[in-house]
Amino acid sequence: MFFAASVDDADTNREFATSVGADYPILSDPGKSVATAYGVLSERGLANRWTFYIGADGTILHVDQEVNPSSAGEDIIARLEALGIGSP
């Protein structure tokens, strides 16, 4: 399972998902509590674009803090394979 999360409100995320044809959920964290808990909230109050790989048992297996939007899909597949998880 995979999803995205944003500090934007649900309506903004829904509009964005529709505009890009996203076939995965985009969760909303407008109160920024989850972003704060995961340490991704920047000084400007926006969430840094990081990818967390979380195992079935809830253990964080890897954190990619240098996400490149133009290659993110391929990077995710490569990391999942390196972790022995396979593609989503």
ZIKAPE-V34426 format. One record per pair of residues at least 24 apart in sequence whose ideal C-beta (glycine too) atoms are under 10 Angstrom apart, sorted by the first residue. I is the first residue (numbers start at 1). J is the second residue. D is the distance in whole Angstrom. If there is no record, write none. Layout:
i:I j:J d:D
i:I j:J d:D
This chain:
i:1 j:25 d:9
i:1 j:54 d:9
i:1 j:56 d:9
i:1 j:88 d:8
i:2 j:51 d:9
i:2 j:53 d:9
i:2 j:54 d:10
i:2 j:76 d:8
i:2 j:80 d:9
i:2 j:88 d:5
i:3 j:27 d:6
i:4 j:49 d:10
i:4 j:51 d:9
i:5 j:29 d:6
i:5 j:34 d:6
i:5 j:35 d:8
i:5 j:38 d:9
i:5 j:40 d:9
i:5 j:47 d:7
i:5 j:52 d:9
i:6 j:30 d:9
i:6 j:35 d:9
i:6 j:46 d:9
i:6 j:47 d:7
i:6 j:49 d:10
i:7 j:31 d:8
i:7 j:32 d:5
i:7 j:33 d:10
i:7 j:34 d:9
i:7 j:35 d:6
i:7 j:36 d:10
i:7 j:40 d:9
i:7 j:41 d:8
i:7 j:42 d:10
i:7 j:45 d:8
i:7 j:46 d:7
i:7 j:47 d:5
i:8 j:46 d:10
i:8 j:47 d:9
i:24 j:88 d:9
i:38 j:63 d:9
i:39 j:63 d:9
i:39 j:65 d:10
i:40 j:65 d:9
i:51 j:75 d:8
i:51 j:76 d:6
i:51 j:79 d:8
i:53 j:79 d:6
i:53 j:80 d:7
i:53 j:82 d:10
i:53 j:83 d:6
i:53 j:85 d:8
i:55 j:83 d:8
i:55 j:85 d:8
i:56 j:85 d:9
i:61 j:85 d:8
